[in-house]
Amino acid sequence: MTSPVDIATFRTDYPEFGSASTYPDSLVTFWLAFAYSMLSPTRWGRQLDIAAELYVAHNLALEARAQREAANGAIPGGSVGVLSNKSVDKVSAGYDVGSSTEAKGGHWNLTIYGTRLYRMMKMFGAGPITIGGGIAPPNSGAAWPGPSTLPGFTNF
């Protein structure tokens, strides 16, 4: 396991976030600390730093969008989906969002970093966890075995 990513490493790995005026060190530090508090080292193993960097990049991109909106007089942080069609006068643009988004990815689909992280989450099993029978840690009590299937027995 490597030590947590620092600002310099993050900016080297993701040079598009190199501007300290657009992406202040304090903001990068905030999201790095938050990423390491949210991502389980046990689950991510040697890929924890990559996941943390993607988490940070996703949130920095969303923060930059909110700052641009605020600078233009709009309310920052409004939810904006992936562009699928846009027309201005006689010019229109559309994108195949199915090829660049993850089904049920929610807000992770708002940036390429989020879709990468979401894809990794699915590979690493970071989705829902099923809790059930098995070996319980000492002094933790038994896990609920589920409803009884015996005829005539009610669980209520």
JOUR-V19531 format. One record per run of one state. SS is the DSSP state (@ for helix, = for strand, . for the rest). FROM is the first residue (numbers start at 1). TO is the last residue. If there is no record, write none. Layout:
BEGIN
((SS:FROM:TO) (SS:FROM:TO))
END
This chain:
BEGIN
((.:1:6) (@:7:13) (.:14:14) (@:15:17) (.:18:24) (@:25:38) (.:39:40) (@:41:71) (.:72:85) (=:86:88) (.:89:90) (=:91:93) (.:94:96) (@:97:99) (.:100:105) (@:106:110) (.:111:111) (@:112:123) (.:124:156))
END
